[in-house]
Amino acid sequence: MTDLIPTRRGRMADKGDWRAQYQALLCTPDQAAELVAPGDTVACTGGANWPYAMDAAIARRLRALGGAIELDSLFAPVDTALLRPENRDLVEYNVNFLAGDRTLVPQGNVHFVPTNLGQTGNWMASRHPQAAVIVCAPPDENGWMSRTLWGSHLHRTVLETCPHVIVEINPQMPDMASGGERHLRFHVSEADAIVVSSRMPAENLPLPAAEEDRRIAGFIADLVPDGACMQFGLGGLANAVGDCLAYAGKKDLGVHTEVLTNCVAELMKKGVVNNSRKQLLPGQSVGAFLVGDRHLWRYAHRNPDFTFKEIDWVNDARHIAQNERVVSVNNAMEVDLTGQVNAESIGRRMYSGTGGQMEWVIGSQLSPGGKSIIALRSSYVDRAGQRHSKIQPVLPPGAAVTTPRTFVQYVVTEYGVADLKYKSCLERARALIAIAHPDFRRELERQMPL
């Protein structure tokens, strides 16, 4: 009996002949770029999944034809062809989370889209793209390709409805487990063109933790019970939290998180994370993105202890809350005395994005025994050497409110923990001042809300 599978646009493909289909679809980047026309909207995988070969080919085509496209993605690297300053007339770039590409905003063709991270795929689908460009690992024995490190934000809805899908295959990419489902896999037969690129994906090396981060991590670890299901972020603080959890001898931790990092892998290797008490996908560390170095990629490659799913599934508060004792840890840039959290802007200037903070704040508090933690250093020192408080009487004009005060539970700095849930504005202010930098406590007391 022929082994048929359903594919894009309702076609049926024979698993046995995928190699012939692959050869028929294989082409050069410039040939594949002919599927993109001026005036098109193009959805593209971002981050470590940026399709450099297609990026350069599309830029060449648009420059030759004299047209422009709309490009939608979850942050782009700074060394892209399409987003070079000299090519700003070729692209209107929409993005819902900025990283290094925040430096491109002054060009005038980079536009921030406020969405929760779990809405990224639906946002891209709402733009009705004519083409999608994705980076995948090489096909497995049945012709399925892992959408790998950062592919989870470009939803299958986009891939199944847009007229053209171009796949850039990169043998340097790990093949990431998706629990036997199609969440992060794409079949050769679903592509309209395939190109091959061997550029090494950008590594995110583990960052060392500052002393303030280590102190914050110690307070966070005290809030984590054995058997908790953790959501980690990125950076030195997340690494410090991992170290503290291991040092404190925490047991039977689980992981359900946006980003799976070297920190999570180390906790798995040490047995601190074994996912044994999870209710949703027990035994599995669940995530949407893999962010780290090549050691992490090798560890995650076809590792059955991981399950990767699309970001809308991972960040759905209804899924998060199915696990008990979820502890979410999210960073902030500043907090005001009533508990409003800004995690994305410096005044009116966008610095990063809304991200998934609200999704995790809600999901963790819906979880039985769950806790939501907002973490930040109490102060920062500017380039002139002047120290400033990150706990503010009120948020500055134009600052984004990433998490409203009505949803905030724990706020942690290097000076302690403030539990704001169900507290009055006066009680919140007193609790936050107690964990503010000592240099600013007296001034904050003078500006307390009634």
Stockholm file with secondary structure:
# STOCKHOLM 1.0

chainA/1-450         MTDLIPTRRGRMADKGDWRAQYQALLCTPDQAAELVAPGDTVACTGGANWPYAMDAAIARRLRALGGAIELDSLFAPVDTALLRPENRDLVEYNVNFLAGDRTLVPQGNVHFVPTNLGQTGNWMASRHPQAAVIVCAPPDENGWMSRTLWGSHLHRTVLETCPHVIVEINPQMPDMASGGERHLRFHVSEADAIVVSSRMPAENLPLPAAEEDRRIAGFIADLVPDGACMQFGLGGLANAVGDCLAYAGKKDLGVHTEVLTNCVAELMKKGVVNNSRKQLLPGQSVGAFLVGDRHLWRYAHRNPDFTFKEIDWVNDARHIAQNERVVSVNNAMEVDLTGQVNAESIGRRMYSGTGGQMEWVIGSQLSPGGKSIIALRSSYVDRAGQRHSKIQPVLPPGAAVTTPRTFVQYVVTEYGVADLKYKSCLERARALIAIAHPDFRRELERQMPL
#=GR chainA/1-450 SS CCCEEECGGGCEEEGGGHHHHHHHHBCCHHHHHTTCCTTCEEEECCGGGCCHHHHHHHHHHHHHHTCCEEEEESCCCTTCSTTSGGGTTTEEEEESSCSGGGGGGGGSCEEECCCCGGGHHHHHHHTCCSEEEEEECCCCTTSEEECTTTGGGSCHHHHHHSSEEEEEECTTSCCBCCTTSSTTEEEGGGCSEEEECCCCCCCCCCCCCCHHHHHHHHHHHHTCCTTCEEECCSSHHHHHHHHHHHHTTCCSBEEBCSEECHHHHHHHHHTSBCCTTCSSSTTCEEESEECSCHHHHHHHBTCTTEEECCHHHHTCHHHHTTSSSEEEEEECSEEETTCCEECSEETTEECSCCTTHHHHHHHHHHSTTCEEEEECCSEEECTTSCEEESEESSCCTTCCCSBCGGGCCEEEETTEEEECTTCCHHHHHHHHHHTSCGGGHHHHHHTCCC
#=GC SS_cons         CCCEEECGGGCEEEGGGHHHHHHHHBCCHHHHHTTCCTTCEEEECCGGGCCHHHHHHHHHHHHHHTCCEEEEESCCCTTCSTTSGGGTTTEEEEESSCSGGGGGGGGSCEEECCCCGGGHHHHHHHTCCSEEEEEECCCCTTSEEECTTTGGGSCHHHHHHSSEEEEEECTTSCCBCCTTSSTTEEEGGGCSEEEECCCCCCCCCCCCCCHHHHHHHHHHHHTCCTTCEEECCSSHHHHHHHHHHHHTTCCSBEEBCSEECHHHHHHHHHTSBCCTTCSSSTTCEEESEECSCHHHHHHHBTCTTEEECCHHHHTCHHHHTTSSSEEEEEECSEEETTCCEECSEETTEECSCCTTHHHHHHHHHHSTTCEEEEECCSEEECTTSCEEESEESSCCTTCCCSBCGGGCCEEEETTEEEECTTCCHHHHHHHHHHTSCGGGHHHHHHTCCC
//
